[in-house]
Amino acid sequence: MSVLSALREDVHAARLRDPSAKSAAEVVLTYPGMHAIWAHRLHHRMWLRGWRLPARIVSQLVRSWTGVEIHPGASIGRRFFIDHGSGVVIGETAEIGDDVTIFHGVTLGGTVWREVKRHPTVGDRVIVGAGATLLGAIRIGADSVVGAGAVVLHDAPAHSLLVGVPAAARPRSPLDATEHHWVI
């Protein structure tokens, strides 16, 4: 996929998921989450090529500009959308699938200080509500919703709704699949 195609895909995804996005130009010019993910693609490539320090420097410059901190080692799928952005932290070994949406204040953090897989893996089409915290090398299955403020410490199967502190997973109901504004 070309860079231009990927950018168009991201803008389209943002317009689909954010009813306040009035135009592609608005998304391109004013969405810090878009700026952060576009920069991440650059510093992730640098990281993979072994240019670790320059990648970290770029990621920290982007953090100061956007309020979104994505470690260059994190793996992020297509059409990732960060709504509002401020306060988002995504750790080094985090893996994020395609069509994932996260809101402001979300942390995908680690729980150990060793060089191992220590950050969450988030499946395709997952929504992570504002202020949610996912900690450790846990897996969140595809098509799940993590409620606002939830603290997730354990794996959750696909099609889960995760709410509470610590979060408890339950199967999503048909209502959850059509209207999740109350969870986010």
Secondary structure in CASP SS format (residue, H / E / C, confidence):
PFRMAT SS
TARGET T0000
AUTHOR 0000-0000-0000
METHOD secondary structure of the structure
MODEL  1
M C 1.00
S C 1.00
V H 1.00
L H 1.00
S H 1.00
A H 1.00
L H 1.00
R H 1.00
E H 1.00
D H 1.00
V H 1.00
H H 1.00
A H 1.00
A H 1.00
R H 1.00
L H 1.00
R H 1.00
D C 1.00
P C 1.00
S C 1.00
A C 1.00
K C 1.00
S C 1.00
A H 1.00
A H 1.00
E H 1.00
V H 1.00
V H 1.00
L H 1.00
T H 1.00
Y C 1.00
P H 1.00
G H 1.00
M H 1.00
H H 1.00
A H 1.00
I H 1.00
W H 1.00
A H 1.00
H H 1.00
R H 1.00
L H 1.00
H H 1.00
H H 1.00
R H 1.00
M H 1.00
W H 1.00
L H 1.00
R C 1.00
G C 1.00
W C 1.00
R H 1.00
L H 1.00
P H 1.00
A H 1.00
R H 1.00
I H 1.00
V H 1.00
S H 1.00
Q H 1.00
L H 1.00
V H 1.00
R H 1.00
S H 1.00
W H 1.00
T H 1.00
G C 1.00
V E 1.00
E E 1.00
I E 1.00
H C 1.00
P C 1.00
G C 1.00
A C 1.00
S E 1.00
I E 1.00
G C 1.00
R C 1.00
R C 1.00
F C 1.00
F E 1.00
I E 1.00
D E 1.00
H C 1.00
G C 1.00
S C 1.00
G C 1.00
V E 1.00
V E 1.00
I E 1.00
G C 1.00
E C 1.00
T C 1.00
A C 1.00
E E 1.00
I E 1.00
G C 1.00
D C 1.00
D C 1.00
V C 1.00
T E 1.00
I E 1.00
F E 1.00
H C 1.00
G C 1.00
V C 1.00
T E 1.00
L E 1.00
G E 1.00
G C 1.00
T C 1.00
V C 1.00
W C 1.00
R C 1.00
E C 1.00
V C 1.00
K C 1.00
R C 1.00
H C 1.00
P C 1.00
T E 1.00
V E 1.00
G C 1.00
D C 1.00
R C 1.00
V C 1.00
I E 1.00
V E 1.00
G C 1.00
A C 1.00
G C 1.00
A C 1.00
T E 1.00
L E 1.00
L E 1.00
G C 1.00
A C 1.00
I C 1.00
R E 1.00
I E 1.00
G C 1.00
A C 1.00
D C 1.00
S C 1.00
V E 1.00
V E 1.00
G C 1.00
A C 1.00
G C 1.00
A C 1.00
V E 1.00
V E 1.00
L C 1.00
H C 1.00
D C 1.00
A E 1.00
P C 1.00
A C 1.00
H C 1.00
S E 1.00
L E 1.00
L E 1.00
V E 1.00
G E 1.00
V C 1.00
P C 1.00
A E 1.00
A E 1.00
A E 1.00
R E 1.00
P E 1.00
R C 1.00
S C 1.00
P H 1.00
L H 1.00
D H 1.00
A H 1.00
T H 1.00
E C 1.00
H C 1.00
H C 1.00
W C 1.00
V C 1.00
I C 1.00
END
